[in-house]
Amino acid sequence: MSMKRILLTLSFVLLTSLLFAQVKKVKITDLETYIQKSDHPLMISFWATWCVPCVEEIPWFQEGVAKFADQKVELILVSLDFARDYPYKLETFIKKKNWQASFYWLDETNADYFCPRIHPKWEGGIPATLFVNNKTGYRRFFDRALTDRQVEPEIKTMLKEVKVNGR
């Protein structure tokens, strides 16, 4: 292969990676481990491209996280889109929306297995959001859409509460 062709190929790969959001494939056990070992507050949204309330609330999540950037709140968007949509459709959709977060696609199909691992009462409906702050013991789960007025107060509560589990 000529040097020119190698450079063109590398340029294409780099440009493609910049144009598309990187969505990593993840198993529920990997996500659980990340949550358990996190040393910073997490806001984890389970969503899909075809879920209108999911897509509607994500900009509010981004605004809320941006307000608390100094406290290192991380927004994690876990897609429950169909396997046929990973990665191209999902990455294209995220890029079009210009979202900033950590992006994952949950490589699981059995909701009876993965839902209770996030919260015992989660029956699989989306949107669903989990707030976790291991430093304070805070963990709160919502199995419904949040409004723009609920996001910031919930982040504030996550950052200040101590030992409020299982709400």
DSSP file with accessible surface (Angstrom, degrees, kcal/mol):
  #  RESIDUE AA STRUCTURE BP1 BP2  ACC     N-H-->O    O-->H-N    N-H-->O    O-->H-N    TCO  KAPPA ALPHA  PHI   PSI    X-CA   Y-CA   Z-CA
    1    1 A M              0   0  161      0, 0.0     2,-0.0     0, 0.0     0, 0.0   0.000 360.0 360.0 360.0 135.4    0.0    0.0    0.0
    2    2 A S     >  -     0   0   71      1,-0.1     4,-2.2     4,-0.0     5,-0.2  -0.318 360.0-117.5 -74.9 157.7    1.4    3.4   -0.9
    3    3 A M  H  > S+     0   0  132      1,-0.2     4,-2.7     2,-0.2     5,-0.2   0.891 115.9  55.4 -61.2 -37.8    2.0    6.1    1.7
    4    4 A K  H  > S+     0   0  156      1,-0.2     4,-2.4     2,-0.2    -1,-0.2   0.929 108.6  47.1 -62.3 -43.0   -0.6    8.3    0.0
    5    5 A R  H  > S+     0   0  156      2,-0.2     4,-2.5     1,-0.2    -1,-0.2   0.897 111.2  51.3 -66.8 -39.3   -3.2    5.6    0.3
    6    6 A I  H  X S+     0   0   65     -4,-2.2     4,-2.8     2,-0.2     5,-0.2   0.941 111.3  47.8 -62.5 -45.8   -2.3    5.0    4.0
    7    7 A L  H  X S+     0   0   96     -4,-2.7     4,-2.6     1,-0.2    -2,-0.2   0.900 111.7  49.9 -63.6 -40.2   -2.6    8.7    4.8
    8    8 A L  H  X S+     0   0  110     -4,-2.4     4,-2.4    -5,-0.2    -1,-0.2   0.918 111.9  48.4 -64.3 -41.9   -6.0    8.9    3.0
    9    9 A T  H  X S+     0   0   67     -4,-2.5     4,-2.5     2,-0.2    -2,-0.2   0.939 112.9  47.1 -64.1 -46.7   -7.3    5.9    4.9
   10   10 A L  H  X S+     0   0  106     -4,-2.8     4,-2.6     1,-0.2     5,-0.2   0.902 111.7  51.5 -62.3 -39.9   -6.1    7.3    8.2
   11   11 A S  H  X S+     0   0   71     -4,-2.6     4,-2.8    -5,-0.2     5,-0.2   0.913 110.3  49.0 -63.0 -41.8   -7.6   10.7    7.4
   12   12 A F  H  X S+     0   0  138     -4,-2.4     4,-2.8     2,-0.2     5,-0.2   0.932 111.7  48.4 -63.5 -44.8  -10.9    9.0    6.5
   13   13 A V  H  X S+     0   0   84     -4,-2.5     4,-2.4     2,-0.2    -2,-0.2   0.935 113.9  46.8 -62.3 -44.7  -11.0    7.0    9.7
   14   14 A L  H  X S+     0   0  105     -4,-2.6     4,-1.8     2,-0.2    -2,-0.2   0.943 113.5  47.9 -64.2 -46.1  -10.1   10.1   11.8
   15   15 A L  H  X S+     0   0   96     -4,-2.8     4,-2.1     1,-0.2    -2,-0.2   0.927 111.4  50.9 -62.0 -42.5  -12.8   12.2   10.1
   16   16 A T  H  X S+     0   0   46     -4,-2.8     4,-1.7     1,-0.2    -1,-0.2   0.923 109.0  50.8 -61.7 -42.5  -15.4    9.5   10.5
   17   17 A S  H  < S+     0   0   47     -4,-2.4    -1,-0.2     1,-0.2    -2,-0.2   0.845 112.0  48.0 -67.5 -29.8  -14.6    9.2   14.2
   18   18 A L  H  < S+     0   0  119     -4,-1.8    -1,-0.2    -5,-0.2    -2,-0.2   0.827 111.6  49.8 -76.6 -31.7  -15.0   13.0   14.6
   19   19 A L  H  < S+     0   0   83     -4,-2.1     2,-0.4    -5,-0.2    -2,-0.2   0.778 109.5  54.8 -78.2 -27.1  -18.2   13.1   12.7
   20   20 A F  S  < S-     0   0   50     -4,-1.7    72,-0.1    -5,-0.2     2,-0.1  -0.890  85.6-116.9-114.6 138.7  -20.0   10.4   14.6
   21   21 A A        -     0   0   17     70,-0.8     2,-0.7    -2,-0.4    74,-0.1  -0.417  34.4-118.0 -63.6 143.3  -20.5   10.0   18.3
   22   22 A Q        -     0   0  108     -2,-0.1     2,-0.6    -4,-0.1    81,-0.5  -0.798  31.8-171.8 -89.4 115.0  -18.8    7.0   19.7
   23   23 A V  E     -a  103   0A   6     -2,-0.7     2,-0.4    79,-0.1    81,-0.2  -0.946  10.0-151.7-109.9 118.9  -21.3    4.6   21.1
   24   24 A K  E     -a  104   0A 126     79,-2.1    81,-2.6    -2,-0.6     2,-0.3  -0.709  14.6-123.5 -93.3 141.4  -19.8    1.7   23.0
   25   25 A K  E     -a  105   0A 116     -2,-0.4     2,-0.3    79,-0.2    81,-0.2  -0.623  38.4-179.6 -79.0 135.9  -21.5   -1.7   23.3
   26   26 A V  E     -a  106   0A  12     79,-2.5    81,-3.1    -2,-0.3     2,-0.3  -0.989  25.1-139.3-142.3 146.8  -22.0   -2.7   26.9
   27   27 A K     >  -     0   0   83     -2,-0.3     4,-2.0    79,-0.2     3,-0.5  -0.709  34.4-112.4 -94.8 158.0  -23.4   -5.6   28.9
   28   28 A I  H  > S+     0   0    0     -2,-0.3     4,-2.8     1,-0.2     5,-0.2   0.876 117.5  56.6 -62.1 -35.2  -25.5   -4.9   32.0
   29   29 A T  H  > S+     0   0   54      1,-0.2     4,-2.1     2,-0.2    -1,-0.2   0.884 106.3  50.3 -65.6 -35.3  -22.8   -6.4   34.2
   30   30 A D  H  > S+     0   0   90     -3,-0.5     4,-2.2     2,-0.2    -1,-0.2   0.908 111.5  48.2 -66.1 -42.3  -20.2   -3.9   32.8
   31   31 A L  H  X S+     0   0    3     -4,-2.0     4,-2.6     2,-0.2    -2,-0.2   0.918 110.0  52.3 -64.4 -43.2  -22.6   -1.0   33.5
   32   32 A E  H  X S+     0   0   32     -4,-2.8     4,-2.7     1,-0.2    -2,-0.2   0.916 109.4  49.6 -57.9 -44.8  -23.2   -2.3   37.0
   33   33 A T  H  X S+     0   0   60     -4,-2.1     4,-2.2     2,-0.2    -1,-0.2   0.919 110.1  50.2 -62.3 -44.1  -19.5   -2.4   37.7
   34   34 A Y  H  X S+     0   0   81     -4,-2.2     4,-0.9     1,-0.2    -2,-0.2   0.929 112.4  47.5 -60.7 -44.8  -19.0    1.1   36.3
   35   35 A I  H >< S+     0   0    4     -4,-2.6     3,-0.8     1,-0.2    -2,-0.2   0.939 112.8  48.5 -61.4 -47.8  -21.8    2.4   38.6
   36   36 A Q  H 3< S+     0   0  132     -4,-2.7    -1,-0.2     1,-0.2    -2,-0.2   0.847 116.6  41.9 -62.7 -35.0  -20.4    0.6   41.7
   37   37 A K  H 3< S+     0   0  167     -4,-2.2    -1,-0.2    -5,-0.2    -2,-0.2   0.498  84.2 126.1 -93.5  -1.8  -16.9    1.8   41.1
   38   38 A S    <<  -     0   0   10     -4,-0.9    96,-0.2    -3,-0.8     4,-0.1  -0.306  40.3-168.9 -63.7 134.1  -17.7    5.4   40.2
   39   39 A D  S    S+     0   0  110     95,-0.1    -1,-0.1     2,-0.1    -4,-0.0   0.197  71.6  54.2-104.1  13.0  -16.0    8.1   42.3
   40   40 A H  S    S-     0   0   35     92,-0.0    94,-0.3    34,-0.0    32,-0.1  -0.955  99.0 -80.6-141.6 159.9  -18.2   10.9   40.9
   41   41 A P        -     0   0    7      0, 0.0    33,-2.7     0, 0.0     2,-0.4  -0.346  45.8-156.8 -65.0 141.6  -22.0   11.5   40.6
   42   42 A L  E     -bC  74 132A   0     90,-3.3    90,-2.5    31,-0.2     2,-0.5  -0.947  18.7-168.0-122.8 142.5  -23.8    9.8   37.7
   43   43 A M  E     -bC  75 131A   0     31,-2.7    33,-2.9    -2,-0.4     2,-0.6  -0.977  18.8-170.6-125.2 109.9  -27.0   10.5   35.9
   44   44 A I  E     -bC  76 130A   0     86,-3.2    86,-2.7    -2,-0.5     2,-0.5  -0.917   3.3-167.6-113.8 117.5  -27.8    7.4   33.8
   45   45 A S  E     -bC  77 129A   0     31,-2.9    33,-3.3    -2,-0.6     2,-0.6  -0.900  10.0-155.0-107.5 128.0  -30.6    7.7   31.2
   46   46 A F  E     +bC  78 128A   0     82,-3.5    82,-1.5    -2,-0.5     2,-0.2  -0.907  40.0 140.6 -99.3 121.7  -32.1    4.6   29.6
   47   47 A W  E     -b   79   0A   1     31,-2.1    33,-3.2    -2,-0.6     2,-0.3  -0.826  38.6-141.8-149.7 178.5  -33.6    5.7   26.3
   48   48 A A    >   -     0   0    0     -2,-0.2     3,-1.4     3,-0.2     7,-0.3  -0.983  29.1-117.7-151.6 155.2  -34.1    5.0   22.6
   49   49 A T  T 3  S+     0   0   16     -2,-0.3     6,-0.1     1,-0.3    -1,-0.1   0.803 115.5  52.0 -63.3 -28.9  -34.1    7.0   19.4
   50   50 A W  T 3  S+     0   0  130      1,-0.1     2,-0.9    -3,-0.0    -1,-0.3   0.444  86.7  95.6 -89.1   0.2  -37.8    6.1   18.8
   51   51 A a    <>  -     0   0    9     -3,-1.4     4,-2.3     1,-0.2    -3,-0.2  -0.795  57.6-165.5 -97.3 103.2  -38.9    7.2   22.3
   52   52 A V  H  > S+     0   0  111     -2,-0.9     4,-2.4     1,-0.2     5,-0.2   0.918  87.5  48.1 -58.2 -49.0  -40.2   10.8   22.0
   53   53 A P  H  > S+     0   0   56      0, 0.0     4,-1.7     0, 0.0    -1,-0.2   0.877 111.1  53.5 -62.5 -31.5  -40.2   11.6   25.8
   54   54 A a  H  > S+     0   0    0      2,-0.2     4,-1.2     1,-0.2    -2,-0.2   0.955 111.2  43.8 -62.2 -51.6  -36.7   10.1   26.0
   55   55 A V  H  < S+     0   0   22     -4,-2.3     3,-0.2    -7,-0.3    -1,-0.2   0.870 111.1  56.5 -64.6 -34.9  -35.4   12.4   23.3
   56   56 A E  H  < S+     0   0  115     -4,-2.4     4,-0.4    -5,-0.2    -1,-0.2   0.874 108.3  45.5 -66.1 -38.0  -37.2   15.4   24.7
   57   57 A E  H  X S+     0   0    1     -4,-1.7     4,-1.8    -3,-0.2     3,-0.5   0.723  91.4  80.7 -83.9 -18.5  -35.6   15.1   28.2
   58   58 A I  H  X S+     0   0    0     -4,-1.2     4,-2.5     1,-0.2     5,-0.2   0.906  88.8  53.7 -60.5 -42.1  -32.0   14.6   27.2
   59   59 A P  H  > S+     0   0   47      0, 0.0     4,-2.4     0, 0.0    -1,-0.2   0.896 108.1  52.2 -59.8 -33.2  -31.3   18.3   26.5
   60   60 A W  H  > S+     0   0   60     -3,-0.5     4,-2.4    -4,-0.4    -2,-0.2   0.886 108.2  51.2 -66.9 -38.1  -32.5   19.1   30.0
   61   61 A F  H  X S+     0   0    0     -4,-1.8     4,-2.7     2,-0.2     5,-0.2   0.926 109.8  49.7 -62.6 -44.2  -30.1   16.5   31.3
   62   62 A Q  H  X S+     0   0   39     -4,-2.5     4,-2.4     1,-0.2    -2,-0.2   0.912 110.8  48.9 -62.6 -43.3  -27.3   18.1   29.5
   63   63 A E  H  X S+     0   0  114     -4,-2.4     4,-1.7     2,-0.2    -1,-0.2   0.916 112.5  48.9 -61.3 -44.7  -28.2   21.6   30.8
   64   64 A G  H  X S+     0   0    4     -4,-2.4     4,-0.8     1,-0.2    -2,-0.2   0.928 112.1  47.1 -62.0 -45.6  -28.4   20.2   34.3
   65   65 A V  H >< S+     0   0   22     -4,-2.7     3,-1.0     1,-0.2     8,-0.3   0.904 108.6  56.1 -64.1 -39.3  -25.0   18.4   34.1
   66   66 A A  H >< S+     0   0   69     -4,-2.4     3,-1.4     1,-0.3    -1,-0.2   0.875 101.8  57.1 -61.7 -36.1  -23.4   21.5   32.6
   67   67 A K  H 3< S+     0   0  120     -4,-1.7    -1,-0.3     1,-0.3     3,-0.2   0.744 113.6  39.9 -66.4 -22.9  -24.5   23.6   35.6
   68   68 A F  T X<>S+     0   0   22     -3,-1.0     3,-1.9    -4,-0.8     5,-1.0  -0.010  73.9 125.1-116.8  30.2  -22.6   21.2   37.9
   69   69 A A  G X 5 +     0   0   65     -3,-1.4     3,-1.8     1,-0.3    -1,-0.1   0.846  69.6  62.9 -58.8 -33.3  -19.5   20.6   35.8
   70   70 A D  G 3 5S+     0   0  126      1,-0.3    -1,-0.3    -4,-0.2    -2,-0.1   0.722 102.8  50.2 -66.3 -18.3  -17.3   21.6   38.7
   71   71 A Q  G < 5S-     0   0   86     -3,-1.9    -1,-0.3     2,-0.1    -2,-0.2   0.253 112.4-122.0-102.8   9.2  -18.7   18.7   40.7
   72   72 A K  T < 5 +     0   0  154     -3,-1.8     2,-0.3     1,-0.2    -3,-0.2   0.812  41.1 177.9  58.7  38.9  -18.0   16.2   37.8
   73   73 A V      < -     0   0   10     -5,-1.0     2,-0.5    -8,-0.3   -31,-0.2  -0.585  17.2-148.5 -70.5 128.9  -21.5   15.0   37.3
   74   74 A E  E     -b   42   0A  29    -33,-2.7   -31,-2.7    -2,-0.3     2,-0.6  -0.888   5.1-149.3-106.8 129.9  -21.4   12.5   34.4
   75   75 A L  E     -b   43   0A   7     -2,-0.5    27,-2.5   -33,-0.2     2,-0.5  -0.859  15.3-171.1 -94.8 123.5  -24.3   12.0   32.0
   76   76 A I  E     -bd  44 102A   0    -33,-2.9   -31,-2.9    -2,-0.6     2,-0.7  -0.974   7.2-160.6-117.9 122.1  -24.5    8.5   30.7
   77   77 A L  E     -bd  45 103A   0     25,-3.0    27,-2.7    -2,-0.5     2,-0.7  -0.916   5.8-168.2-105.6 114.2  -27.0    7.7   27.9
   78   78 A V  E     -bd  46 104A   0    -33,-3.3   -31,-2.1    -2,-0.7     2,-0.3  -0.898  13.1-147.1-106.4 108.2  -27.7    4.0   27.6
   79   79 A S  E     -bd  47 105A   1     25,-3.4    27,-2.5    -2,-0.7   -31,-0.2  -0.548  17.9-170.7 -77.9 136.8  -29.6    3.3   24.4
   80   80 A L        +     0   0   35    -33,-3.2   -32,-0.2    -2,-0.3    -1,-0.1  -0.006  41.5 139.8-109.6  24.9  -32.1    0.5   24.3
   81   81 A D        -     0   0    6    -34,-0.2     5,-0.1     1,-0.1    25,-0.0  -0.189  62.5 -82.6 -63.4 163.5  -32.4    0.7   20.5
   82   82 A F    >   -     0   0   98      1,-0.1     3,-2.1     3,-0.1     4,-0.4  -0.281  36.6-113.3 -68.8 152.1  -32.7   -2.4   18.4
   83   83 A A  G >  S+     0   0   68      1,-0.3     3,-1.6     2,-0.2    -1,-0.1   0.845 115.4  62.8 -55.8 -34.8  -29.5   -4.3   17.4
   84   84 A R  G 3  S+     0   0  198      1,-0.3    -1,-0.3     3,-0.1     5,-0.2   0.704 100.3  54.8 -65.9 -18.3  -30.0   -3.4   13.8
   85   85 A D  G < >S+     0   0   15     -3,-2.1     5,-2.2     3,-0.1     6,-0.3   0.508  85.8 129.0 -92.4  -6.7  -29.7    0.3   14.7
   86   86 A Y  T < 5S-     0   0   55     -3,-1.6     2,-0.1    -4,-0.4   -61,-0.0  -0.849  75.1 -12.2 -99.1 132.9  -26.3   -0.1   16.4
   87   87 A P  T  >5S+     0   0   54      0, 0.0     4,-3.0     0, 0.0     5,-0.3  -0.964 130.4  43.6 -96.8 -21.8  -24.0    1.6   15.7
   88   88 A Y  H  >5S+     0   0  159      1,-0.2     4,-2.7     2,-0.2     5,-0.2   0.916 117.0  39.5 -58.4 -55.6  -24.7    3.6   12.5
   89   89 A K  H  >5S+     0   0  100     -5,-0.2     4,-2.4     1,-0.2    -1,-0.2   0.923 119.2  48.5 -62.1 -41.1  -28.3    4.8   13.0
   90   90 A L  H  ><S+     0   0    1     -5,-2.2     4,-2.4     2,-0.2    -2,-0.2   0.944 113.5  45.2 -65.1 -47.3  -27.7    5.5   16.7
   91   91 A E  H  X S+     0   0   27     -4,-3.0     4,-2.4    -6,-0.3   -70,-0.8   0.897 113.2  51.0 -65.6 -38.4  -24.4    7.4   16.1
   92   92 A T  H  X S+     0   0   48     -4,-2.7     4,-2.4    -5,-0.3    -1,-0.2   0.921 110.5  49.4 -63.8 -44.1  -26.0    9.4   13.3
   93   93 A F  H  X S+     0   0   44     -4,-2.4     4,-1.9    -5,-0.2    -2,-0.2   0.934 112.0  47.6 -60.9 -47.2  -29.0   10.3   15.4
   94   94 A I  H  X>S+     0   0    2     -4,-2.4     5,-1.5     1,-0.2     4,-0.9   0.912 111.9  50.0 -62.8 -43.4  -26.7   11.4   18.3
   95   95 A K  H ><5S+     0   0   92     -4,-2.4     3,-0.8     1,-0.2    -1,-0.2   0.923 108.3  52.8 -62.6 -41.9  -24.5   13.5   16.0
   96   96 A K  H 3<5S+     0   0  179     -4,-2.4    -1,-0.2     1,-0.3    -2,-0.2   0.877 111.3  46.5 -61.5 -37.2  -27.6   15.2   14.5
   97   97 A K  H 3<5S-     0   0   96     -4,-1.9    -1,-0.3    -5,-0.2    -2,-0.2   0.620 103.5-136.6 -79.0 -14.6  -28.8   16.1   18.0
   98   98 A N  T <<5 +     0   0  108     -4,-0.9    -3,-0.2    -3,-0.8     2,-0.2   0.884  39.9 173.0  58.9  41.2  -25.3   17.4   18.9
   99   99 A W      < -     0   0   12     -5,-1.5     2,-0.5     2,-0.0    -1,-0.2  -0.528  24.6-151.5 -81.0 150.2  -25.5   15.7   22.3
  100  100 A Q        +     0   0  133     -2,-0.2     2,-0.3     2,-0.1   -25,-0.1  -0.988  47.0  95.7-123.4 119.4  -22.6   15.5   24.7
  101  101 A A  S    S-     0   0   32     -2,-0.5     2,-0.6   -27,-0.1   -25,-0.2  -0.952  80.2 -71.2-174.6-177.8  -22.5   12.6   27.1
  102  102 A S  E     - d   0  76A  37    -27,-2.5   -25,-3.0    -2,-0.3     2,-0.5  -0.900  55.6-151.2 -93.6 124.5  -21.0    9.1   27.5
  103  103 A F  E     +ad  23  77A  18     -2,-0.6   -79,-2.1   -81,-0.5     2,-0.3  -0.869  21.7 167.4-109.7 132.3  -22.9    6.9   25.1
  104  104 A Y  E     -ad  24  78A  38    -27,-2.7   -25,-3.4    -2,-0.5     2,-0.5  -0.972  25.6-147.2-136.2 151.8  -23.6    3.2   25.4
  105  105 A W  E     -ad  25  79A  14    -81,-2.6   -79,-2.5    -2,-0.3     2,-0.7  -0.988  26.9-129.0-116.2 123.6  -25.8    0.7   23.6
  106  106 A L  E     -a   26   0A   4    -27,-2.5     2,-1.7    -2,-0.5   -79,-0.2  -0.639  12.7-156.1 -78.2 113.6  -27.0   -2.0   25.9
  107  107 A D        +     0   0   46    -81,-3.1     2,-0.3    -2,-0.7   -79,-0.1  -0.506  58.6 103.4 -88.6  63.5  -26.3   -5.3   24.3
  108  108 A E        -     0   0   40     -2,-1.7     3,-0.1   -81,-0.1    -2,-0.1  -0.991  43.2-177.1-142.3 146.3  -29.0   -7.2   26.2
  109  109 A T        +     0   0  144     -2,-0.3     2,-1.1     1,-0.1     3,-0.1   0.554  64.0  85.4-119.9 -12.7  -32.5   -8.4   25.1
  110  110 A N    >>  -     0   0   85      1,-0.2     4,-2.1     2,-0.1     3,-1.7  -0.737  48.8-178.2 -99.2  95.5  -33.9   -9.9   28.2
  111  111 A A  H 3> S+     0   0   35     -2,-1.1     4,-2.0     1,-0.3    -1,-0.2   0.808  82.3  64.8 -61.3 -30.0  -35.5   -7.0   30.2
  112  112 A D  H 34 S+     0   0  145      1,-0.2    -1,-0.3     2,-0.2    -2,-0.1   0.754 110.1  39.8 -64.9 -21.2  -36.4   -9.5   33.0
  113  113 A Y  H <4 S+     0   0   87     -3,-1.7     4,-0.4     2,-0.1    -2,-0.2   0.893 123.3  33.6 -90.2 -50.9  -32.7   -9.9   33.5
  114  114 A F  H >X S+     0   0   15     -4,-2.1     4,-0.8     1,-0.2     3,-0.5   0.857 107.4  63.6 -83.8 -30.7  -31.3   -6.4   33.1
  115  115 A C  H >X S+     0   0    3     -4,-2.0     4,-2.4    -5,-0.2     3,-1.7   0.947 102.1  47.8 -60.5 -51.8  -34.1   -4.2   34.5
  116  116 A P  H 34 S+     0   0   63      0, 0.0    -1,-0.2     0, 0.0    -2,-0.1   0.738 102.7  65.3 -65.1 -15.9  -34.0   -5.5   38.1
  117  117 A R  H <4 S+     0   0   91     -3,-0.5    -2,-0.2    -4,-0.4    -3,-0.1   0.758 109.7  38.1 -74.8 -22.0  -30.2   -5.1   38.1
  118  118 A I  H << S-     0   0    2     -3,-1.7    -1,-0.2    -4,-0.8    -3,-0.1   0.860 142.3 -13.1 -89.6 -48.0  -30.7   -1.3   37.8
  119  119 A H    ><  -     0   0   28     -4,-2.4     3,-1.8     3,-0.1    -1,-0.3  -0.931  59.9-130.1-156.0 135.1  -33.8   -1.1   40.1
  120  120 A P  T 3  S+     0   0  110      0, 0.0    -3,-0.1     0, 0.0    -1,-0.1   0.758 108.1  46.0 -60.5 -24.4  -36.0   -3.9   41.5
  121  121 A K  T 3  S+     0   0  161     -6,-0.1     2,-0.5    -5,-0.1    -6,-0.0   0.432  80.9 116.7 -99.4   1.1  -39.2   -2.2   40.5
  122  122 A W    <   -     0   0    9     -3,-1.8    -3,-0.1    -7,-0.2    -4,-0.1  -0.580  39.6-175.7 -74.2 121.7  -38.2   -1.3   36.9
  123  123 A E        -     0   0  185     -2,-0.5    -1,-0.2    -8,-0.1    -8,-0.1   0.351  56.0 -91.4 -98.9   2.3  -40.4   -3.1   34.5
  124  124 A G  S    S+     0   0   28      1,-0.3    -2,-0.1    -9,-0.1     4,-0.1   0.368  76.4 141.0 109.4  -5.6  -38.6   -2.0   31.4
  125  125 A G        -     0   0   46     18,-0.1    -1,-0.3     2,-0.1    -2,-0.0  -0.369  45.0-105.8 -68.5 149.1  -40.5    1.2   30.4
  126  126 A I  S    S+     0   0   37     -2,-0.0     2,-0.2   -81,-0.0    19,-0.1  -0.943  88.5  50.4-129.1 152.2  -38.5    4.1   29.1
  127  127 A P  S    S+     0   0    7      0, 0.0     2,-0.3     0, 0.0   -80,-0.2   0.489  71.9 162.7 -72.8 156.2  -37.5    6.8   29.7
  128  128 A A  E     -C   46   0A   0    -82,-1.5   -82,-3.5    15,-0.2     2,-0.4  -0.989  15.8-166.5-143.2 138.2  -35.9    5.6   32.9
  129  129 A T  E     -CE  45 142A   0     13,-2.5    13,-2.8    -2,-0.3     2,-0.5  -0.996   7.3-162.5-135.3 136.6  -33.2    7.5   34.8
  130  130 A L  E     -CE  44 141A   0    -86,-2.7   -86,-3.2    -2,-0.4     2,-0.5  -0.967   4.4-161.5-118.4 128.4  -30.9    6.5   37.7
  131  131 A F  E     +CE  43 140A   0      9,-2.9     9,-2.3    -2,-0.5     2,-0.4  -0.945  17.2 177.6-106.9 129.2  -29.1    9.1   39.8
  132  132 A V  E     +CE  42 139A   2    -90,-2.5   -90,-3.3    -2,-0.5     2,-0.3  -0.998  20.3 171.7-138.0 132.2  -26.1    7.7   41.8
  133  133 A N  E >>> - E   0 138A   8      5,-2.7     5,-1.6    -2,-0.4     4,-1.2  -0.849   7.7-174.4-136.1  98.5  -23.6    9.3   44.1
  134  134 A N  T 345S+     0   0   68     -2,-0.3    -1,-0.1   -94,-0.3   -95,-0.1   0.788  81.0  64.7 -64.4 -27.6  -21.5    6.7   45.7
  135  135 A K  T 345S+     0   0  162      1,-0.2    -1,-0.2     2,-0.1   -96,-0.0   0.812 117.0  26.6 -66.4 -30.8  -19.7    9.2   47.9
  136  136 A T  T <45S-     0   0   24     -3,-0.9    27,-4.0    22,-0.1    28,-0.2   0.453 108.4-115.3-108.7  -5.9  -23.0   10.1   49.7
  137  137 A G  T  <5 +     0   0   12     -4,-1.2     2,-0.3     1,-0.3    -3,-0.2   0.616  61.4 155.7  80.6  13.4  -24.8    6.8   49.3
  138  138 A Y  E   < +E  133   0A   1     -5,-1.6    -5,-2.7    23,-0.3     2,-0.3  -0.563   9.7 159.4 -81.0 133.2  -27.4    8.5   47.1
  139  139 A R  E     +E  132   0A  72     25,-1.6    28,-0.8    -2,-0.3     2,-0.4  -0.896   5.1 166.9-152.7 119.3  -29.4    6.3   44.6
  140  140 A R  E     -E  131   0A  62     -9,-2.3    -9,-2.9    -2,-0.3     2,-0.4  -0.997  15.0-159.0-139.7 135.8  -32.7    7.3   43.1
  141  141 A F  E     -E  130   0A  19     26,-0.8     2,-0.5    -2,-0.4   -11,-0.2  -0.915   3.9-167.0-119.0 136.5  -34.5    5.8   40.2
  142  142 A F  E     -E  129   0A  12    -13,-2.8   -13,-2.5    -2,-0.4     4,-0.1  -0.988   6.5-169.5-120.6 123.5  -37.3    7.3   38.0
  143  143 A D  S    S+     0   0   93     -2,-0.5     2,-0.3   -15,-0.2   -15,-0.2  -0.233  70.9  55.4-105.3  45.7  -39.3    5.0   35.7
  144  144 A R  S    S-     0   0  106    -15,-0.1   -15,-0.2   -91,-0.0     2,-0.1  -0.948  98.2 -72.2-159.8 169.4  -40.9    7.9   33.9
  145  145 A A        -     0   0   39     -2,-0.3     2,-0.3   -19,-0.1    -2,-0.1  -0.428  43.7-138.9 -69.7 145.6  -40.0   11.1   32.0
  146  146 A L        -     0   0    4    -93,-0.2     2,-0.2    -2,-0.1   -86,-0.1  -0.800  14.6-127.6-101.3 151.0  -38.6   13.9   34.0
  147  147 A T    >>  -     0   0   65     -2,-0.3     3,-1.5     1,-0.1     4,-1.1  -0.515  27.2-106.2 -91.1 166.2  -39.6   17.5   33.3
  148  148 A D  H 3> S+     0   0   89      1,-0.3     4,-0.6     2,-0.2     3,-0.2   0.823 121.6  55.1 -60.3 -28.3  -37.2   20.4   32.7
  149  149 A R  H 34 S+     0   0  206      1,-0.2    -1,-0.3     2,-0.1    -3,-0.0   0.619 105.6  52.0 -81.6 -12.6  -38.1   21.7   36.2
  150  150 A Q  H <> S+     0   0   65     -3,-1.5     4,-1.7     2,-0.1    -1,-0.2   0.722  94.0  69.8 -94.2 -23.4  -37.2   18.4   37.9
  151  151 A V  H  X S+     0   0    2     -4,-1.1     4,-2.3     2,-0.2     5,-0.2   0.961  98.5  43.3 -66.2 -56.5  -33.7   17.8   36.6
  152  152 A E  H  X S+     0   0   55     -4,-0.6     4,-2.7     1,-0.2     5,-0.2   0.933 114.3  49.8 -60.9 -46.3  -31.7   20.5   38.3
  153  153 A P  H  > S+     0   0   68      0, 0.0     4,-2.4     0, 0.0    -1,-0.2   0.893 110.8  51.4 -59.9 -35.6  -33.3   20.0   41.8
  154  154 A E  H  X S+     0   0   13     -4,-1.7     4,-2.6     2,-0.2    -2,-0.2   0.907 109.6  48.9 -68.1 -39.1  -32.7   16.2   41.5
  155  155 A I  H  X S+     0   0    0     -4,-2.3     4,-2.1     2,-0.2    -1,-0.2   0.940 111.1  50.6 -63.7 -43.9  -29.0   16.8   40.7
  156  156 A K  H  X S+     0   0  104     -4,-2.7     4,-1.3     1,-0.2     5,-0.2   0.919 111.2  48.5 -59.0 -43.6  -28.7   19.2   43.6
  157  157 A T  H  X S+     0   0   29     -4,-2.4     4,-2.8     1,-0.2     3,-0.5   0.926 109.3  52.7 -63.4 -42.4  -30.3   16.6   45.9
  158  158 A M  H  < S+     0   0    0     -4,-2.6    -1,-0.2     1,-0.2   -20,-0.2   0.872 109.8  49.9 -60.8 -34.9  -27.9   13.9   44.6
  159  159 A L  H  < S+     0   0   27     -4,-2.1    -1,-0.2    -5,-0.2    -2,-0.2   0.753 122.1  29.2 -78.7 -22.9  -25.0   16.1   45.4
  160  160 A K  H  < S+     0   0  149     -4,-1.3    -2,-0.2    -3,-0.5    -1,-0.2   0.698  93.6  99.8-111.4 -22.7  -25.9   17.0   48.9
  161  161 A E     <  -     0   0   57     -4,-2.8     2,-0.4    -5,-0.2   -23,-0.3  -0.310  54.1-152.6 -69.3 151.2  -27.9   14.0   50.3
  162  162 A V        -     0   0  101      1,-0.2   -25,-0.2   -25,-0.1     3,-0.1  -0.990  68.0 -11.9-126.2 128.8  -26.3   11.4   52.5
  163  163 A K  S    S+     0   0  151    -27,-4.0     2,-0.7    -2,-0.4   -26,-0.2   0.900  76.1 149.0  51.6  55.9  -27.5    7.8   52.7
  164  164 A V        +     0   0   24    -28,-0.2   -25,-1.6    -3,-0.1     2,-0.3  -0.857  23.1 167.0-114.7  91.1  -30.8    8.1   50.9
  165  165 A N        +     0   0  101     -2,-0.7   -25,-0.1   -27,-0.2   -27,-0.1  -0.782  46.6  16.1-107.9 154.0  -31.2    4.7   49.3
  166  166 A G              0   0   65    -27,-0.3    -1,-0.2    -2,-0.3   -26,-0.1   0.635 360.0 360.0  70.1  18.8  -34.1    2.9   47.6
  167  167 A R              0   0  120    -28,-0.8   -26,-0.8    -3,-0.2    -1,-0.2  -0.384 360.0 360.0 -68.5 360.0  -36.4    5.8   47.0
